[in-house]
Amino acid sequence: MLSASLAALAAVALSCLLGGIALLLARQAPICGGLLVCAGAAGLVGVLLAPSGGTTLARALLVTGGAGLLPLALMTYPRARWRHPVDVLALGIIMVAGAAAVTRATDLSAVGSLGILIVGTLLAHTWWRLERISGDERRAVQWMALAVGTSALTGAILGFAWEGYLVSRLAVGLLVVIGPALYLGVMAPQVVDVRGAVVGAVVTALAVLGYTAIFVTLATLLELTAGVQPQVGALALVGALAALTLHPLQVLLRGVVDRLLFGVRPDPFLAAHEVVGHIGDDPVLALRAIRAALVLPYASLRVKGVALVSSGSSTPHTRTIVVDPDTELVVGLRAGDLAMTRGDKQVLELAAPLLAQALQARALVADLRASREQTVAAIAEEQRRLRRDLHDGLGPRLSGIAFTCDAARNLMHVDPEGAEALLRAVRAETATAIEDIRGLVYAMRPPALDELGLVGALRQRAVGLRTVQGAPLTVSIVATDALPTLPAVVEVAAYRIVVEALTNIGRHTTSPDATVSLRFHASALVVSVCDKGGTLVGPAHPVHAPPGPWTAGIGLSSMRERATELGGTLAAGPSSSGGQVKAVLPV
């Protein structure tokens, strides 16, 4: 029996030694690594001295490693903190108790009592640290707590169940997981969701303890009632009855332990109410509302795989909810969660359409802002053009007319014929100035729109159009009778788009016919201009070239800008019958 116990102690000491060396080589947790090396070395030397008769020294070394150095290593993992009074108090208790245990190494009862004090102090201090730290340090301490707590508790249960047997002597060997766990805690803390493992280990341990307590209580009551020790069949029946409580106990304990370790989980109905009530047109505020309602550490909206907005700190474990074909909602799991709960998933699926509306509203706001900027820029450009035309064209011409009138007045009595010639020149200049003014007025709004309406103005303008061969271009204009009274800006945009499209048909194709369609649909004026599939001509389109995607030139860009300024759309390209330009202008 002694050799088996020493083998278990040797395995634990070797694990601590190798774990400490690994931490020192990785330059992580140096204080803890050094203490682990010393604890492992002391334990190995004590194990080697025990069979050779050095029992007192061997026990002193084993107690030094297990009750003195190992608790100090765990307390300083992953880094030592000395500033808070709680740290100083816990360190003092562990050092004093460890020193007392070493001095009384031969008194097993005293060592056991001091060990209980050390373990209780270490447990309380670890719990206190978990409440104050976060990030990688918190995950490392969780790894340490999981390894030490699980192995110690399992060993205690085995010792209680098989007191005096070989398995109880070897139970201490479960502490071999300490070295690897401490190394993983600082080097790869995210390899496993240690939070969920902690909850699972605590729940399982408490459920087993509860089951054991129920079984022992029932078995004892049966023995006291019957007056004799129960037989194996009776104990089996008692065990079966006690086992019925195991699963309900696990369910109950999972909720309680999860709440104690990681906080309160939100009620799905209240969370849905909060999310729906706070999602607006700002996706950042929407993500904050979702995180606050569901107590989530992280939320992000991704469009085509790229994070658009995010809130909170990213977590290693996330879940994805599809908002629309291009957009995903990514949320980080809460501490202790291995999967998303059904209530959380239902709340997020409810929030997904609202987030899609928020994104759409944001896109519409951006489009409106861009449209306003384009409108302001277009107005400024138009004002600059009018100013230039008036200043550089009409202004000098009117000034010249005034000067010529002065000259004619001066020559009226001296040279009547010269004055008459000057007046004829004034008449010609005035006629030219009137044409310039008409041109400026036409550039702002064609007069034919006021005189004939949109359809009549288009028919008048189509009369003079020619094909590239010089033949008249036959234009058929189809307008529904349900056309309402259109705003002036829509009329001008429709007129300019149609005229430009017809001009391009005559300039770039051999089509002899064109069709213009005007109809009102869904609060918008739909304008369509089609040709009859003539051959494309011009530098960009050699004769007999097959039709393909159109290259946007000045005319096509101008038509698209006019539609965009009104918040509409314009599509242009080849169709089954030829070419087509289609504009949708909101009214």
C-alpha positions as CSV (number, residue, x, y, z in Angstrom):
1,M,0.0,0.0,0.0
2,L,2.8,2.3,0.9
3,S,4.5,2.0,-2.5
4,A,1.2,2.8,-4.3
5,S,0.7,6.0,-2.2
6,L,4.3,7.0,-2.9
7,A,3.8,6.4,-6.6
8,A,0.8,8.7,-6.6
9,L,2.7,11.4,-4.7
10,A,5.7,11.0,-7.2
11,A,3.3,11.5,-10.1
12,V,1.9,14.7,-8.6
13,A,5.4,16.0,-7.8
14,L,6.6,15.2,-11.3
15,S,3.6,17.0,-12.8
16,C,4.3,20.1,-10.7
17,L,8.0,20.0,-11.6
18,L,7.4,19.7,-15.4
19,G,4.6,22.2,-15.3
20,G,6.8,24.7,-13.5
21,I,9.7,24.2,-15.9
22,A,7.3,24.7,-18.8
23,L,6.0,28.0,-17.3
24,L,9.6,29.2,-16.8
25,L,10.6,28.3,-20.4
26,A,7.5,30.1,-21.7
27,R,8.3,33.1,-19.5
28,Q,4.8,33.0,-18.1
29,A,3.8,33.2,-14.4
30,P,7.5,33.1,-13.3
31,I,6.8,33.2,-9.5
32,C,4.3,30.4,-9.8
33,G,6.6,28.4,-12.1
34,G,9.5,28.7,-9.6
35,L,7.4,27.7,-6.7
36,L,6.0,24.7,-8.7
37,V,9.6,23.6,-9.5
38,C,10.6,23.8,-5.8
39,A,7.4,22.0,-4.7
40,G,7.9,19.2,-7.3
41,A,11.6,18.8,-6.5
42,A,10.8,18.6,-2.7
43,G,8.1,16.0,-3.3
44,L,10.3,13.9,-5.5
45,V,13.2,13.9,-3.0
46,G,10.8,13.0,-0.2
47,V,9.4,10.1,-2.2
48,L,12.9,8.9,-2.9
49,L,14.0,9.1,0.7
50,A,10.9,7.4,2.2
51,P,11.8,3.7,1.2
52,S,15.4,4.2,2.4
53,G,14.4,4.9,6.0
54,G,14.4,8.7,6.1
55,T,10.8,8.8,7.1
56,T,10.9,12.0,9.2
57,L,12.9,14.0,6.5
58,A,10.7,12.5,3.8
59,R,7.5,13.6,5.5
60,A,9.0,17.0,6.1
61,L,9.8,17.4,2.4
62,L,6.4,16.1,1.3
63,V,4.6,18.4,3.6
64,T,6.9,21.3,2.5
65,G,6.0,20.6,-1.1
66,G,2.3,19.9,-0.7
67,A,1.3,22.2,2.2
68,G,3.9,25.0,1.9
69,L,5.0,25.6,-1.7
70,L,2.1,24.3,-3.8
71,P,-0.5,26.5,-2.1
72,L,1.8,29.5,-2.6
73,A,2.2,28.6,-6.2
74,L,-1.5,28.4,-6.8
75,M,-2.1,31.7,-4.9
76,T,0.4,33.6,-7.1
77,Y,-0.9,32.1,-10.4
78,P,-0.8,33.6,-13.0
79,R,0.7,36.7,-11.3
80,A,1.2,37.7,-7.7
81,R,-0.8,40.6,-6.2
82,W,0.2,42.1,-2.9
83,R,-1.5,45.5,-2.8
84,H,-4.9,44.5,-1.4
85,P,-5.3,43.6,2.3
86,V,-7.1,40.4,1.4
87,D,-4.1,39.2,-0.6
88,V,-1.8,40.0,2.2
89,L,-4.1,38.3,4.8
90,A,-4.5,35.1,2.7
91,L,-0.7,35.0,2.0
92,G,0.0,35.3,5.7
93,I,-2.4,32.6,6.7
94,I,-1.1,30.1,4.1
95,M,2.6,30.8,5.0
96,V,2.0,30.5,8.7
97,A,-0.1,27.4,8.4
98,G,2.4,25.8,5.9
99,A,5.3,26.5,8.2
100,A,3.4,25.0,11.2
101,A,2.6,21.9,9.1
102,V,6.2,21.5,8.2
103,T,7.3,21.7,11.8
104,R,4.7,19.1,12.8
105,A,5.1,16.8,9.8
106,T,5.1,13.7,11.9
107,D,1.7,14.5,13.5
108,L,-0.8,13.5,10.8
109,S,-3.8,14.9,12.6
110,A,-2.2,18.3,13.0
111,V,-1.1,18.3,9.4
112,G,-4.6,17.4,8.3
113,S,-6.2,20.2,10.3
114,L,-3.7,22.8,9.0
115,G,-4.3,21.4,5.5
116,I,-8.0,22.1,5.9
117,L,-7.2,25.7,6.9
118,I,-4.9,26.1,3.9
119,V,-7.4,24.7,1.5
120,G,-10.2,26.8,2.9
121,T,-8.1,30.0,2.7
122,L,-7.0,29.2,-0.9
123,L,-10.6,28.5,-1.9
124,A,-11.9,31.7,-0.4
125,H,-9.1,33.7,-1.9
126,T,-9.6,32.2,-5.3
127,W,-13.3,33.0,-5.2
128,W,-12.5,36.6,-4.2
129,R,-10.0,36.9,-7.1
130,L,-12.6,35.6,-9.6
131,E,-14.9,38.4,-8.6
132,R,-12.3,41.1,-9.3
133,I,-10.3,40.0,-12.3
134,S,-11.3,39.7,-16.0
135,G,-10.0,38.7,-19.4
136,D,-7.1,36.2,-19.8
137,E,-6.2,36.4,-16.1
138,R,-9.7,35.3,-15.1
139,R,-9.6,32.4,-17.6
140,A,-6.3,31.3,-16.2
141,V,-7.6,31.3,-12.6
142,Q,-10.7,29.4,-13.8
143,W,-8.4,26.7,-15.3
144,M,-6.5,26.5,-12.0
145,A,-9.8,26.3,-10.0
146,L,-11.2,23.7,-12.3
147,A,-8.1,21.4,-12.1
148,V,-7.5,21.7,-8.4
149,G,-11.2,21.7,-7.4
150,T,-12.2,18.8,-9.6
151,S,-9.3,16.5,-8.7
152,A,-9.4,17.3,-5.0
153,L,-13.2,16.8,-4.8
154,T,-13.0,13.6,-6.8
155,G,-10.3,12.3,-4.6
156,A,-12.3,13.1,-1.4
157,I,-15.3,11.3,-2.7
158,L,-13.2,8.2,-3.6
159,G,-11.5,8.3,-0.2
160,F,-14.9,8.4,1.5
161,A,-16.3,5.6,-0.6
162,W,-13.3,3.2,-0.3
163,E,-11.6,4.2,2.9
164,G,-8.5,2.1,3.5
165,Y,-8.6,0.6,0.0
166,L,-5.9,1.0,-2.7
167,V,-8.2,3.2,-4.8
168,S,-8.5,5.7,-1.9
169,R,-4.7,5.8,-1.5
170,L,-4.3,6.5,-5.2
171,A,-6.9,9.2,-5.3
172,V,-4.3,11.8,-4.5
173,G,-2.8,11.0,-7.9
174,L,-5.6,12.9,-9.5
175,L,-3.7,16.1,-8.7
176,V,-1.4,15.3,-11.6
177,V,-3.7,17.5,-13.7
178,I,-2.5,20.6,-11.9
179,G,0.7,21.1,-13.9
180,P,-0.8,20.8,-17.4
181,A,-3.8,22.9,-16.3
182,L,-1.7,25.7,-15.1
183,Y,0.3,25.7,-18.4
184,L,-2.8,25.7,-20.5
185,G,-4.3,28.4,-18.4
186,V,-1.7,30.9,-19.5
187,M,-0.7,29.6,-22.9
188,A,-4.0,28.4,-24.5
189,P,-6.9,29.4,-22.2
190,Q,-9.4,29.3,-25.0
191,V,-8.8,25.8,-26.2
192,V,-11.8,24.7,-24.2
193,D,-14.7,26.8,-22.8
194,V,-13.5,26.5,-19.2
195,R,-16.5,28.5,-18.0
196,G,-18.9,25.8,-19.1
197,A,-16.5,23.1,-17.8
198,V,-16.5,24.8,-14.4
199,V,-20.3,24.8,-14.3
200,G,-20.5,21.2,-15.4
201,A,-17.9,20.1,-12.9
202,V,-19.5,21.9,-10.0
203,V,-23.0,20.7,-10.9
204,T,-21.8,17.1,-11.3
205,A,-19.9,17.1,-8.0
206,L,-22.7,18.6,-6.0
207,A,-25.2,16.2,-7.6
208,V,-23.0,13.2,-6.7
209,L,-22.6,14.5,-3.2
210,G,-26.4,15.0,-3.0
211,Y,-27.1,11.6,-4.3
212,T,-24.6,10.0,-1.9
213,A,-26.1,11.9,1.0
214,I,-29.6,10.7,0.1
215,F,-28.5,7.1,-0.4
216,V,-26.6,7.0,2.9
217,T,-29.6,8.6,4.7
218,L,-32.0,6.1,3.3
219,A,-29.7,3.2,3.9
220,T,-29.2,4.3,7.5
221,L,-32.9,4.8,8.1
222,L,-33.6,1.3,6.7
223,E,-31.0,-0.2,9.0
224,L,-32.3,1.6,12.1
225,T,-35.9,0.7,11.3
226,A,-35.2,-3.0,10.6
227,G,-32.6,-3.4,13.3
228,V,-30.3,-5.3,11.1
229,Q,-27.9,-4.5,8.3
230,P,-29.9,-4.4,5.0
231,Q,-29.1,-6.9,2.3
232,V,-27.7,-6.2,-1.1
233,G,-31.1,-6.2,-2.8
234,A,-32.5,-3.7,-0.3
235,L,-29.5,-1.5,-0.8
236,A,-29.9,-1.8,-4.6
237,L,-33.5,-0.7,-4.2
238,V,-32.5,2.2,-2.0
239,G,-29.8,3.2,-4.6
240,A,-32.4,3.1,-7.4
241,L,-34.8,5.3,-5.5
242,A,-32.0,7.8,-4.7
243,A,-30.9,7.7,-8.4
244,L,-34.4,9.1,-9.3
245,T,-33.3,12.4,-7.7
246,L,-30.0,12.7,-9.6
247,H,-31.3,14.3,-12.8
248,P,-33.7,16.7,-11.2
249,L,-31.0,17.7,-8.8
250,Q,-28.6,18.4,-11.7
251,V,-31.2,20.6,-13.4
252,L,-31.8,22.5,-10.2
253,L,-28.2,22.9,-9.4
254,R,-27.2,24.0,-12.9
255,G,-29.5,27.0,-12.6
256,V,-28.4,27.9,-9.1
257,V,-24.6,27.4,-9.7
258,D,-24.8,29.2,-13.0
259,R,-26.5,32.1,-11.3
260,L,-24.0,32.2,-8.4
261,L,-20.9,31.9,-10.6
262,F,-21.9,34.0,-13.6
263,G,-24.9,36.2,-12.7
264,V,-28.6,36.3,-13.5
265,R,-29.9,35.2,-16.9
266,P,-32.7,37.4,-18.4
267,D,-36.3,36.4,-18.8
268,P,-36.9,35.9,-22.6
269,F,-40.2,37.7,-22.6
270,L,-38.9,40.7,-20.8
271,A,-35.8,40.7,-23.0
272,A,-37.9,40.6,-26.1
273,H,-39.9,43.6,-24.8
274,E,-36.7,45.5,-24.1
275,V,-35.2,44.7,-27.5
276,V,-38.3,45.7,-29.5
277,G,-38.8,48.9,-27.5
278,H,-35.2,50.2,-28.1
279,I,-34.3,49.2,-31.6
280,G,-34.4,52.3,-33.8
281,D,-32.6,53.4,-37.0
282,D,-29.1,53.3,-35.4
283,P,-27.7,49.8,-35.5
284,V,-25.1,50.7,-32.8
285,L,-27.9,51.5,-30.3
286,A,-29.8,48.4,-31.5
287,L,-26.8,46.2,-30.6
288,R,-26.5,47.9,-27.2
289,A,-30.1,47.2,-26.5
290,I,-29.7,43.5,-27.4
291,R,-26.6,43.2,-25.2
292,A,-28.3,44.9,-22.3
293,A,-31.5,42.9,-22.6
294,L,-29.8,39.5,-23.0
295,V,-26.7,40.2,-20.8
296,L,-24.5,39.3,-23.8
297,P,-20.7,40.2,-23.7
298,Y,-20.5,40.9,-27.5
299,A,-22.7,41.6,-30.5
300,S,-21.8,42.5,-34.1
301,L,-23.5,43.1,-37.4
302,R,-21.6,41.8,-40.4
303,V,-22.4,42.6,-44.0
304,K,-21.0,40.2,-46.6
305,G,-18.5,38.9,-43.9
306,V,-17.2,42.4,-42.9
307,A,-18.1,43.8,-39.5
308,L,-20.2,46.9,-40.0
309,V,-20.8,47.8,-36.3
310,S,-20.0,46.0,-33.1
311,S,-20.6,46.4,-29.4
312,G,-18.8,44.9,-26.4
313,S,-15.6,42.8,-26.2
314,S,-15.2,39.9,-28.6
315,T,-15.4,36.4,-27.1
316,P,-13.9,33.1,-28.4
317,H,-17.3,31.4,-28.6
318,T,-20.0,33.1,-30.8
319,R,-23.2,32.2,-32.5
320,T,-24.6,33.6,-35.7
321,I,-28.2,34.7,-36.6
322,V,-29.0,35.4,-40.3
323,V,-30.6,38.8,-40.7
324,D,-30.9,38.8,-44.5
325,P,-28.9,37.1,-47.3
326,D,-26.0,39.5,-46.9
327,T,-26.2,40.4,-43.2
328,E,-25.5,38.3,-40.1
329,L,-25.9,39.1,-36.4
330,V,-23.0,37.6,-34.4
331,V,-23.3,37.4,-30.6
332,G,-20.8,36.2,-28.0
333,L,-22.0,33.5,-25.6
334,R,-22.3,34.5,-21.9
335,A,-19.8,33.1,-19.3
336,G,-20.7,29.5,-18.6
337,D,-22.8,29.0,-21.8
338,L,-21.8,26.2,-24.2
339,A,-24.7,27.0,-26.5
340,M,-27.3,29.6,-27.0
341,T,-30.5,29.0,-25.0
342,R,-33.8,28.6,-26.7
343,G,-35.2,31.8,-25.2
344,D,-32.2,33.9,-26.3
345,K,-32.4,32.4,-29.8
346,Q,-36.1,33.3,-30.1
347,V,-35.4,36.9,-28.9
348,L,-32.6,37.3,-31.5
349,E,-34.7,35.8,-34.3
350,L,-37.4,38.4,-33.3
351,A,-34.8,41.2,-33.4
352,A,-33.3,40.1,-36.8
353,P,-36.1,41.7,-38.9
354,L,-35.9,44.9,-36.8
355,L,-32.2,45.1,-37.4
356,A,-32.8,44.6,-41.1
357,Q,-35.1,47.6,-41.0
358,A,-32.6,49.6,-39.0
359,L,-29.9,48.8,-41.6
360,Q,-32.4,49.7,-44.4
361,A,-33.2,53.0,-42.7
362,R,-29.6,53.8,-42.3
363,A,-29.0,53.1,-46.0
364,L,-32.0,55.3,-46.9
365,V,-30.6,58.1,-44.8
366,A,-27.2,57.8,-46.5
367,D,-28.9,57.8,-49.9
368,L,-31.0,60.8,-48.9
369,R,-27.9,62.6,-47.7
370,A,-26.1,61.8,-50.9
371,S,-29.1,62.9,-53.0
372,R,-29.3,66.2,-51.1
373,E,-25.6,66.7,-51.7
374,Q,-26.0,66.0,-55.4
375,T,-29.0,68.4,-55.6
376,V,-27.1,71.2,-53.8
377,A,-24.2,70.6,-56.1
378,A,-26.4,70.6,-59.2
379,I,-28.1,73.8,-58.1
380,A,-24.8,75.5,-57.4
381,E,-23.5,74.3,-60.8
382,E,-26.6,75.6,-62.6
383,Q,-26.3,78.9,-60.8
384,R,-22.6,79.1,-61.9
385,R,-23.6,78.3,-65.5
386,L,-26.3,81.0,-65.5
387,R,-23.9,83.5,-64.0
388,R,-21.2,82.7,-66.6
389,D,-23.7,82.9,-69.5
390,L,-25.1,86.2,-68.3
391,H,-21.8,87.7,-67.5
392,D,-19.8,86.5,-70.4
393,G,-22.5,86.3,-73.1
394,L,-25.6,88.4,-72.5
395,G,-23.9,91.1,-70.4
396,P,-21.3,92.2,-73.0
397,R,-23.9,92.0,-75.8
398,L,-26.3,94.3,-74.0
399,S,-23.4,96.6,-73.1
400,G,-22.5,96.7,-76.8
401,I,-26.1,97.6,-77.7
402,A,-26.0,100.5,-75.2
403,F,-22.7,101.8,-76.7
404,T,-24.1,101.5,-80.3
405,C,-27.2,103.4,-79.3
406,D,-25.0,106.2,-77.9
407,A,-23.0,106.3,-81.1
408,A,-26.2,106.4,-83.3
409,R,-27.5,109.3,-81.2
410,N,-24.3,111.2,-81.7
411,L,-24.4,110.7,-85.5
412,M,-28.2,111.3,-85.9
413,H,-27.7,115.0,-86.9
414,V,-24.3,114.8,-88.4
415,D,-24.5,111.5,-90.4
416,P,-28.0,110.2,-90.7
417,E,-27.0,107.3,-92.9
418,G,-24.3,106.2,-90.5
419,A,-26.8,106.5,-87.6
420,E,-29.3,104.4,-89.6
421,A,-26.6,101.7,-90.1
422,L,-25.9,101.6,-86.4
423,L,-29.5,101.3,-85.6
424,R,-29.8,98.3,-88.0
425,A,-26.8,96.8,-86.1
426,V,-28.6,97.4,-82.8
427,R,-31.6,95.7,-84.2
428,A,-29.6,92.6,-85.1
429,E,-27.8,92.5,-81.7
430,T,-31.1,92.9,-79.9
431,A,-32.6,89.9,-81.8
432,T,-29.5,87.9,-80.9
433,A,-29.8,88.9,-77.3
434,I,-33.4,87.8,-77.3
435,E,-32.4,84.4,-78.7
436,D,-29.8,84.1,-75.9
437,I,-32.4,84.9,-73.3
438,R,-34.7,82.3,-74.8
439,G,-31.8,79.8,-74.7
440,L,-31.2,80.5,-71.0
441,V,-35.0,80.1,-70.3
442,Y,-35.1,76.9,-72.3
443,A,-32.1,75.5,-70.4
444,M,-34.0,76.0,-67.1
445,R,-37.4,74.7,-68.4
446,P,-38.5,74.2,-72.0
447,P,-41.3,76.6,-72.7
448,A,-43.1,73.9,-74.7
449,L,-43.8,72.1,-71.4
450,D,-45.9,75.1,-70.2
451,E,-47.6,75.6,-73.6
452,L,-48.2,71.9,-74.7
453,G,-47.7,69.7,-71.6
454,L,-45.2,66.8,-71.4
455,V,-46.7,64.7,-74.1
456,G,-47.2,67.6,-76.6
457,A,-43.7,68.9,-75.9
458,L,-42.2,65.5,-76.6
459,R,-44.2,65.2,-79.9
460,Q,-43.0,68.6,-81.0
461,R,-39.4,67.8,-80.2
462,A,-39.5,64.5,-82.0
463,V,-40.5,66.1,-85.3
464,G,-37.0,67.3,-86.0
465,L,-35.1,64.2,-85.1
466,R,-33.1,62.3,-87.8
467,T,-31.3,59.0,-88.1
468,V,-27.6,58.6,-88.7
469,Q,-28.5,58.3,-92.5
470,G,-30.4,61.5,-92.4
471,A,-33.9,60.0,-92.7
472,P,-36.6,61.2,-90.3
473,L,-36.8,59.2,-87.0
474,T,-40.4,57.9,-86.5
475,V,-41.3,58.3,-82.8
476,S,-44.4,56.7,-81.4
477,I,-45.4,58.2,-78.0
478,V,-47.8,56.1,-75.8
479,A,-49.1,57.8,-72.7
480,T,-51.9,56.4,-70.4
481,D,-54.9,58.6,-69.7
482,A,-54.3,58.2,-66.0
483,L,-51.3,60.5,-65.9
484,P,-51.8,62.9,-63.0
485,T,-50.6,66.5,-62.9
486,L,-46.9,66.1,-62.5
487,P,-44.6,68.4,-60.5
488,A,-42.4,70.7,-62.6
489,V,-39.2,69.0,-61.6
490,V,-40.5,65.6,-62.7
491,E,-41.7,66.9,-66.0
492,V,-38.4,68.5,-66.8
493,A,-36.5,65.3,-65.8
494,A,-38.8,63.1,-67.9
495,Y,-38.5,65.5,-70.9
496,R,-34.7,65.7,-70.7
497,I,-34.3,61.9,-70.3
498,V,-36.6,61.1,-73.3
499,V,-35.0,63.8,-75.6
500,E,-31.5,62.5,-74.7
501,A,-32.5,58.9,-75.3
502,L,-34.1,59.7,-78.7
503,T,-31.0,61.7,-79.6
504,N,-28.8,58.7,-78.8
505,I,-31.0,56.4,-80.9
506,G,-30.6,58.7,-83.9
507,R,-26.9,59.3,-83.3
508,H,-25.7,55.7,-82.5
509,T,-28.1,53.3,-84.2
510,T,-29.7,52.7,-87.7
511,S,-33.1,52.1,-86.2
512,P,-35.8,54.1,-88.1
513,D,-38.4,53.8,-85.4
514,A,-38.5,54.5,-81.6
515,T,-41.2,54.1,-79.0
516,V,-41.8,56.3,-75.9
517,S,-44.0,55.0,-73.1
518,L,-45.3,57.1,-70.2
519,R,-47.3,55.5,-67.5
520,F,-48.1,56.2,-63.8
521,H,-47.5,53.2,-61.5
522,A,-47.0,53.0,-57.7
523,S,-46.7,56.8,-57.2
524,A,-44.0,57.0,-59.8
525,L,-43.8,58.1,-63.4
526,V,-42.3,55.2,-65.5
527,V,-40.6,56.4,-68.7
528,S,-39.5,53.9,-71.3
529,V,-37.7,54.6,-74.6
530,C,-37.1,51.7,-77.0
531,D,-35.7,51.4,-80.5
532,K,-36.3,48.7,-83.1
533,G,-33.0,47.0,-82.9
534,G,-30.9,48.9,-85.5
535,T,-27.2,48.2,-86.0
536,L,-25.0,50.0,-83.5
537,V,-22.7,52.6,-85.2
538,G,-20.1,55.1,-84.1
539,P,-16.5,54.9,-82.7
540,A,-17.5,52.8,-79.7
541,H,-19.8,50.6,-81.8
542,P,-18.5,49.5,-85.2
543,V,-21.1,48.5,-87.8
544,H,-22.4,44.9,-87.5
545,A,-20.9,44.6,-83.9
546,P,-23.1,42.4,-81.7
547,P,-25.0,44.2,-79.0
548,G,-23.4,44.1,-75.5
549,P,-23.4,46.1,-72.3
550,W,-23.5,49.8,-72.9
551,T,-20.6,52.0,-71.9
552,A,-21.8,55.0,-69.9
553,G,-21.0,58.3,-71.7
554,I,-22.0,61.9,-71.0
555,G,-25.6,61.4,-72.2
556,L,-26.2,58.3,-70.2
557,S,-24.6,59.7,-67.1
558,S,-26.7,62.8,-67.4
559,M,-29.9,60.8,-67.6
560,R,-29.0,58.7,-64.6
561,E,-28.1,61.9,-62.6
562,R,-31.5,63.4,-63.4
563,A,-33.3,60.3,-62.2
564,T,-31.1,60.0,-59.1
565,E,-31.7,63.6,-58.1
566,L,-35.4,62.8,-57.7
567,G,-34.7,59.6,-55.8
568,G,-35.5,57.4,-58.8
569,T,-33.6,54.9,-60.9
570,L,-32.6,54.5,-64.5
571,A,-31.6,51.3,-66.3
572,A,-30.2,51.3,-69.8
573,G,-29.0,48.5,-72.0
574,P,-29.8,46.0,-74.8
575,S,-33.1,44.3,-74.8
576,S,-34.7,41.5,-76.8
577,S,-36.1,43.9,-79.4
578,G,-33.2,46.4,-79.5
579,G,-32.1,48.9,-76.9
580,Q,-34.1,50.3,-74.0
581,V,-33.8,53.2,-71.5
582,K,-36.2,52.9,-68.5
583,A,-36.5,55.5,-65.8
584,V,-38.6,55.4,-62.7
585,L,-39.3,58.9,-61.3
586,P,-41.1,59.1,-57.9
587,V,-43.9,61.7,-57.9
